[in-house]
């Protein structure tokens, strides 16, 4: 008599286990996508900062070169 009830409970438990696994997989996939997106944004930010720094150095260096090559008045 307990057998059909137990079998039904086992099926219900297995069904819920599968739902949990699927939900976990979906969450993990979303998490990985978020991490990938964040890494891409970070790489872009670092590239922009490096380009800005390079531009600043070139500008400073060009200004120093111009100052050194100008003849002094007088």
HELIX and SHEET records of a PDB file:
HELIX    1   1 UNK A    2  UNK A   69  1                                  68    
END                                                                             
